[in-house]
Amino acid sequence: MSDAHFPDQALAAHADVEPEGGRWVVYLVVTMIPDRDDYVVRHRIADYPTERHARIAARWIVGAASRDLPRPPLGF
């Protein structure tokens, strides 16, 4: 994935938390504009010792990633 114009082309972001090798891993999943070849991109962010720590980190990561995403028009 090229990192050019990331906020302009991304539509949504969410995090997955999965167990892996006795630790909990946070993945950031970003959905891009569908006309791109790789319109769903999954990034491994970090691993944590407990599920609770991973879920807390996932909330922060999604909040930061979603900050620049397009919002629906107001008034609906």
C-alpha positions as CSV (number, residue, x, y, z in Angstrom):
1,M,0.0,0.0,0.0
2,S,1.3,3.4,-0.8
3,D,1.0,5.9,2.0
4,A,0.2,8.9,-0.4
5,H,-3.0,10.6,0.4
6,F,-4.0,8.1,3.1
7,P,-6.6,10.3,4.9
8,D,-8.2,11.4,1.6
9,Q,-8.8,7.9,0.4
10,A,-9.7,6.0,3.5
11,L,-13.4,5.5,4.3
12,A,-13.4,3.6,7.6
13,A,-11.1,2.1,10.2
14,H,-11.6,-0.5,12.9
15,A,-9.3,-2.7,15.1
16,D,-9.3,-6.5,15.5
17,V,-7.8,-8.0,18.7
18,E,-6.7,-11.6,18.3
19,P,-4.7,-14.1,20.5
20,E,-1.3,-15.0,19.0
21,G,1.4,-17.0,20.7
22,G,0.2,-16.4,24.2
23,R,-0.2,-12.6,23.7
24,W,-2.9,-10.4,22.3
25,V,-2.3,-8.6,19.0
26,V,-4.0,-5.5,17.7
27,Y,-4.6,-5.2,14.0
28,L,-5.8,-2.0,12.4
29,V,-8.1,-2.6,9.4
30,V,-8.6,0.3,7.0
31,T,-11.1,0.4,4.2
32,M,-10.1,2.5,1.3
33,I,-12.1,3.8,-1.7
34,P,-13.1,0.6,-3.6
35,D,-11.6,1.6,-7.0
36,R,-8.1,0.8,-5.5
37,D,-6.5,-2.6,-5.9
38,D,-6.0,-3.0,-2.2
39,Y,-9.1,-1.5,-0.8
40,V,-9.0,-3.3,2.6
41,V,-5.6,-3.0,4.3
42,R,-4.7,-4.7,7.6
43,H,-1.8,-3.5,9.7
44,R,-0.3,-5.3,12.7
45,I,0.1,-2.6,15.3
46,A,1.5,-4.3,18.5
47,D,1.1,-7.2,20.9
48,Y,0.0,-7.0,24.6
49,P,0.2,-9.3,27.6
50,T,-3.5,-9.3,28.3
51,E,-6.7,-9.0,26.3
52,R,-7.8,-6.0,28.4
53,H,-4.6,-4.1,27.5
54,A,-5.0,-4.9,23.8
55,R,-8.7,-3.7,23.8
56,I,-7.7,-0.4,25.5
57,A,-5.0,0.1,23.0
58,A,-7.3,-0.8,20.1
59,R,-9.8,1.9,21.2
60,W,-7.0,4.6,21.2
61,I,-5.7,3.4,17.9
62,V,-9.1,3.5,16.1
63,G,-9.8,6.9,17.6
64,A,-6.5,8.3,16.2
65,A,-7.0,6.6,12.9
66,S,-10.6,7.8,12.5
67,R,-9.8,11.4,13.3
68,D,-9.2,12.4,9.7
69,L,-11.7,10.2,8.0
70,P,-14.6,11.8,6.1
71,R,-17.8,12.4,8.1
72,P,-21.3,12.2,6.8
73,P,-23.0,15.6,6.2
74,L,-24.8,17.1,9.2
75,G,-28.6,17.4,9.2
76,F,-29.6,13.8,8.5
